[in-house]
Amino acid sequence: METVKQGTTLFTAICVLIGTLVVIQLWLVAAALDALLGGQSGVLVPAAIASVALLAINGGLLLYIIRFDERVRRLGGPNG
């Protein structure tokens, strides 16, 4: 029973982290667009690199959640 509670807590924490990283990524895109429209092209490459890094982190976290869910279902989680 404790592992199910721990799994739920871990799942929730990762989802909150993913949501936070998505908001940061959206802010980064908005800042890059503002810089582009302002004629400051020197910001675009670092912003693109940071955005790709955030995308990779989010992808890895989502993959971890999917594998975690499959593992819980295979081991007979709360509903299976």
C-alpha positions in Angstrom: 0.0 0.0 0.0 2.8 2.4 0.8 4.4 1.9 -2.7 1.1 3.0 -4.3 1.1 6.2 -2.2 4.7 6.8 -3.0 4.1 6.2 -6.7 1.2 8.7 -6.7 3.3 11.3 -4.9 6.1 10.8 -7.4 3.7 10.9 -10.4 2.2 14.2 -9.1 5.6 15.8 -8.5 6.8 14.9 -11.9 3.6 16.2 -13.5 4.1 19.5 -11.6 7.7 19.7 -12.8 6.7 19.1 -16.4 4.0 21.8 -16.1 6.6 24.2 -14.7 9.1 23.5 -17.4 6.4 24.0 -20.1 5.6 27.4 -18.7 9.3 28.3 -18.7 9.6 27.1 -22.2 6.6 29.2 -23.3 8.1 32.2 -21.6 11.4 31.6 -23.4 9.6 31.4 -26.8 7.8 34.7 -26.0 11.0 36.4 -25.0 12.8 35.1 -28.1 10.0 36.4 -30.3 10.1 39.8 -28.6 13.8 39.9 -29.1 13.4 39.0 -32.8 10.8 41.7 -33.3 13.0 44.2 -31.5 15.9 43.4 -33.8 18.1 41.6 -31.3 19.1 38.5 -33.2 21.9 37.6 -30.8 19.4 36.1 -28.3 17.8 33.7 -30.7 20.5 30.9 -30.8 20.8 30.6 -27.0 17.0 30.7 -26.6 16.7 27.9 -29.2 19.3 25.8 -27.4 17.6 26.3 -24.1 14.3 25.5 -25.6 15.6 22.2 -27.1 17.2 21.3 -23.8 13.8 21.9 -22.0 12.1 19.8 -24.6 14.5 17.0 -24.1 14.0 17.1 -20.3 10.3 17.1 -20.7 10.4 14.3 -23.1 12.6 12.3 -20.7 10.2 12.9 -17.8 7.2 12.0 -19.9 8.9 8.8 -21.0 9.7 8.0 -17.3 6.0 8.5 -16.4 4.8 6.2 -19.1 7.3 3.5 -18.2 6.4 3.9 -14.5 2.7 3.6 -15.2 3.3 0.5 -17.3 5.4 -1.0 -14.5 2.7 -0.3 -11.9 0.0 -1.8 -14.1 2.1 -4.9 -14.8 2.8 -5.4 -11.1 -0.9 -5.1 -10.2 -1.4 -1.5 -9.1 -4.5 -0.2 -7.4 -6.9 -0.9 -10.3 -5.3 -3.9 -11.9 
